[in-house]
Amino acid sequence: MDADSDLRAILACLGLLETGLQDARIIETEDWRQLGHETFILEFQVVENRPNRLRSRDYLVKACVVGTSGSLHKTLLEWVERRHHLQRLGISVPNLVGTGRALLIEEKIPNKLYSYIHSVPNEQTRKRLIQSMLETAATLHLAGYNPISLHDWMSRGNDVVLVDFGSDLGPPGATPPDPFAIFRLIMGHLRLAGSIEEDSLQSMRDEYARLLRSFEVDQYGMA
């Protein structure tokens, strides 16, 4: 088997390429770079030359470079478990392709949420993103997450996607004492991006408080 055949077999095994498709290639779109203090990433694209169209999909390779749990691989496994926990909570995360020794491959999410909200032309989409952002924040709080940073929330265009499962997010635990800590973090990022009007802040705060009460009733049966 030649190198190209080996590559196609690997891509098919990972689910990145349709089995039997011959004309496909990988293009490295951005070399390794540091992303935060725990991670290096490499960006690549899988391009398939189909009969009627050219299909391309973007992915990331993430390498864990700081072992906060005794080893790099154990730290990465904690990240993977954390992302699965968020999925069970109904929070959107990138599609996970596969994992290795302190490495993983995942879907690349194209838009930085806070600046994207500012630039999106459709008002209904903007409102939907803000609502999803508030729902995500309330869900995180009630699940016991107490993140120190939310700067890298992303979007596919119509959703809110969490992509960082390391120390910025931290592990779930007892519900943090300040229910508005996460809300203040996301409001700070929206302000920096110019994506919020100050006169809408109170209505967003009221909606977040309503979501906390509603989700708490659903979760614990407390009125």
C-alpha positions, 0 to 999 in steps of 0.5 A: 500500500502506498503513502496516499492509500495509507492516508486515505485509509487513516482518514476513512478510519477517523470518519473524515473521508468516505470509504472508497473515495480516491481523490482527497487530500489534506491541506495544512492551513495553519502551522502549530501555534500556542493557544493559551498556556495549556494547548498548541493547535494545528489547523488542517483541511480535508478536501474531497474532489467529488463528481459534481463539487469540491468539498472541504472541511476544517479541523484542529489538532490540539496538543496538551502541553501542560499536565495539570493532573499528573500527566499530559494524557491524563489531563487530556482525558479529563478534558474529553470527559468534561466535554462529554459532560457538557454535551449531556447538559445540552451544551454544544461542543465541537465534534470530536474526531479522535484522541491519542496520547495527549492529542485530539482532533476535532471540528474547527468552529469558524466564528468567535462568538462575541464579535460575531454577535456584533457583526451578524446582520440578521436581528433574529439570529442575533437574539437567538445567539444571545438567548443561547448564550444566556441559557449556556451560562445558566446551565454551567452555573447550575452544573457547578462550573466556575470558569475563570475565563470565557473569552473563547466561546465560538459559534457555527453561525446559529449556535453557541459552542464551547471549545475550551475544557481546560483550566479556564473552564475548570471542573464541575463541583458545588454550585458557586455562591455567586449566580451572576459570576458567569453572566458578568464574564460574558457581559464583559466580553460583549462590551469589549466586542461592542456587541451590547447596548447598555440599555439592553443590559437589564433585560438580559440580566432579568432573562438570565435570572429567569433562566436560573429559576426555571432550570433550577425547578427543572433540575431540583424540583424547587419552586 
